[in-house]
Amino acid sequence: MNLDRAVRAIRRGGVIAIPTDTVYGLACDPANTAAVSRIYAIKRRPDRLELTLLAASIADVEDDVDLTPAARTLAAAYWPGALSIVCALRGHRWAIPRDGTTLSVRVPNQPIALQLLRRTGPLATTSANRHGDPVENTAAGVAAALGAEIDTVIDGGPSAGLASTIIDCTTTTPRVLRDGPISATALLSLLGGFPASTTEGQRSQ
């Protein structure tokens, strides 16, 4: 593990692979349009699918998104952890989202990732695999699949191998967009039992 090398790569517009508590992810400076575009190219990701913003704490995303009471309740219960929360944008200081007006945000429960995020600030991320391929849960797997196209891989040991649960908190009734480690039942019970629909998720990591 070499966090100094990873920080330098991010600051010069590179794309790196990082461990999280869910799966390994590709990461870059979210303010760098060229770096964001490079993630899409490496992953072969369709343009319509937005990236997620990983941060070290809820305070790091409060200027970027509208954290509704439901979103704050979920963040207090499950961050750091395997829950991505879709929120309405408050500003446009990042190169993500590229077209939409909402942003998926998460604080991961992974010590190395948190160390990195505290040094770099929030990072634009998506799972470290080609679009449509299985997710990678080891640094070796990422290196074999994408190593020639990324600047460095931080080895944080095996990840859980299951992508985060995604919930959309931009609507009156929160909607679970992707099932994951945290069940829809648990989320909705915490929010008071609101009904919710589950749809196919469009984000990774």
C-alpha positions in Angstrom: 0.0 0.0 0.0 1.4 3.4 -0.9 -1.1 6.2 -0.2 1.4 8.9 -1.1 1.6 7.5 -4.6 -2.2 7.3 -4.9 -2.6 10.9 -3.7 -0.1 12.1 -6.2 -1.9 10.2 -9.0 -5.2 11.7 -8.1 -3.8 15.2 -7.9 -2.3 14.9 -11.4 -5.5 13.7 -12.9 -4.9 10.0 -12.7 -7.3 7.1 -12.3 -6.6 4.6 -9.5 -8.2 1.5 -8.0 -9.1 1.5 -4.3 -10.5 -1.0 -1.8 -13.9 -0.4 -0.3 -16.0 -2.4 2.1 -18.2 -3.5 -0.9 -16.0 -4.0 -4.0 -12.9 -2.5 -5.5 -13.5 0.8 -7.2 -12.0 3.1 -9.8 -11.5 6.6 -8.4 -10.4 10.0 -9.6 -10.7 13.7 -8.8 -14.4 14.6 -9.3 -13.4 18.1 -10.4 -11.2 16.8 -13.3 -13.3 16.4 -16.4 -10.6 14.5 -18.3 -10.1 12.1 -15.4 -13.8 11.4 -15.2 -14.0 10.8 -18.9 -11.0 8.4 -18.6 -12.9 6.3 -16.0 -15.8 6.0 -18.5 -13.3 4.9 -21.2 -11.5 2.4 -19.0 -14.8 0.8 -17.7 -16.5 1.0 -21.1 -19.4 2.6 -19.1 -22.4 4.0 -20.9 -22.7 7.8 -20.8 -26.2 7.6 -19.2 -24.9 6.0 -16.1 -23.5 8.4 -13.5 -20.7 7.9 -11.1 -20.9 7.9 -7.3 -19.1 10.4 -5.0 -17.2 8.7 -2.1 -16.4 10.8 0.9 -14.7 10.5 4.3 -17.7 11.9 6.2 -21.2 13.4 5.7 -19.7 16.8 6.2 -17.8 16.4 3.0 -20.9 16.1 0.9 -23.2 18.6 2.6 -22.3 21.5 0.2 -22.8 19.3 -2.8 -26.2 17.6 -2.3 -29.5 18.2 -0.5 -29.6 15.7 2.4 -33.3 15.3 3.2 -34.4 14.2 6.6 -34.7 10.7 5.2 -31.2 10.8 3.8 -29.8 12.1 7.1 -31.5 9.4 9.0 -30.1 6.7 6.7 -26.6 8.2 6.8 -26.6 8.4 10.6 -27.5 4.7 10.7 -25.5 3.2 7.9 -22.5 5.5 7.3 -19.7 4.5 7.1 -21.1 1.5 5.3 -22.5 -0.2 2.2 -25.3 2.3 1.4 -25.3 4.8 -1.5 -27.8 7.6 -1.2 -29.1 9.4 -4.3 -29.6 13.1 -3.5 -30.5 16.2 -5.4 -27.6 18.4 -6.4 -27.0 21.7 -4.6 -24.1 22.9 -6.7 -22.0 22.1 -9.7 -18.4 22.2 -8.5 -17.7 18.7 -9.8 -17.5 17.1 -13.2 -20.1 14.6 -11.9 -22.9 14.1 -12.6 -22.2 14.8 -16.2 -25.9 15.3 -17.3 -28.2 14.6 -14.4 -29.4 16.7 -11.4 -28.9 14.0 -8.8 -25.8 12.4 -7.3 -25.1 9.2 -5.5 -23.0 9.7 -2.4 -21.5 7.2 0.1 -19.0 7.0 3.0 -17.3 3.6 2.9 -16.5 1.5 5.9 -12.9 0.7 4.8 -10.0 2.1 6.8 -7.6 2.5 3.8 -10.2 4.2 1.7 -11.1 6.6 4.5 -7.4 7.4 5.0 -7.2 8.3 1.3 -10.4 10.3 1.2 -9.3 12.4 4.2 -6.2 13.4 2.2 -7.8 13.8 -1.3 -11.3 14.9 -0.4 -14.3 13.3 -2.2 -13.5 11.0 -5.1 -15.6 10.1 -8.2 -15.9 6.3 -8.2 -17.5 3.3 -9.9 -16.7 -0.4 -9.5 -13.3 -1.5 -10.9 -14.5 -3.8 -13.7 -15.6 -3.5 -17.3 -19.2 -2.6 -17.6 -21.2 -5.9 -17.6 -18.4 -8.0 -16.1 -18.4 -9.4 -12.6 -17.2 -7.0 -9.8 -13.7 -7.4 -8.5 -13.1 -7.9 -4.8 -9.2 -8.2 -4.8 -6.4 -6.0 -5.9 -5.0 -8.8 -7.9 -8.3 -9.2 -9.8 -8.3 -5.5 -10.6 -4.7 -5.5 -11.7 -5.4 -8.5 -14.0 -8.5 -6.9 -15.5 -7.5 -3.3 -15.8 -3.9 -2.9 -14.6 -2.5 -1.6 -17.9 -5.0 1.2 -18.0 -4.9 2.6 -14.5 -2.2 4.5 -12.6 -2.0 2.4 -9.4 -4.0 -0.2 -7.4 -4.1 0.1 -3.6 -4.2 -3.3 -2.0 -6.5 -3.3 1.0 -7.2 -7.1 1.1 -10.4 -8.7 -0.1 -13.6 -6.7 -0.2 -17.0 -8.2 0.5 -17.7 -8.6 -3.2 -21.2 -7.3 -3.1 -22.0 -3.8 -4.4 -23.7 -1.3 -2.2 -27.4 -0.9 -1.7 -28.7 2.2 -3.5 -31.6 4.2 -2.3 -33.1 7.3 -4.0 -34.0 10.0 -1.4 -35.0 12.6 -4.0 -38.7 11.6 -4.0 -41.3 11.9 -1.3 -41.3 8.1 -1.0 -37.6 6.8 -1.0 -37.0 4.1 -3.6 -34.5 1.3 -3.4 -32.8 1.3 -6.8 -30.4 -1.6 -6.2 -30.5 -4.4 -3.6 -27.2 -5.0 -1.8 -25.8 -5.7 1.7 -28.4 -3.6 3.4 -32.0 -4.8 2.8 -34.8 -2.7 1.6 -36.8 -3.9 4.6 -34.2 -2.6 7.0 -34.0 0.8 5.3 -37.8 1.3 5.0 -38.4 0.1 8.6 -35.9 2.8 9.7 -37.8 5.4 7.7 -41.1 4.5 9.2 -42.3 1.7 6.9 -42.8 3.8 3.7 -43.6 1.6 0.7 -41.0 1.6 -1.9 -40.4 0.2 -5.3 -37.2 -1.7 -6.2 -35.8 -1.0 -9.7 -32.6 -2.0 -11.5 -29.7 0.1 -10.3 -27.8 2.2 -12.8 -24.8 3.0 -10.7 -21.9 0.9 -9.5 -19.8 1.1 -6.3 
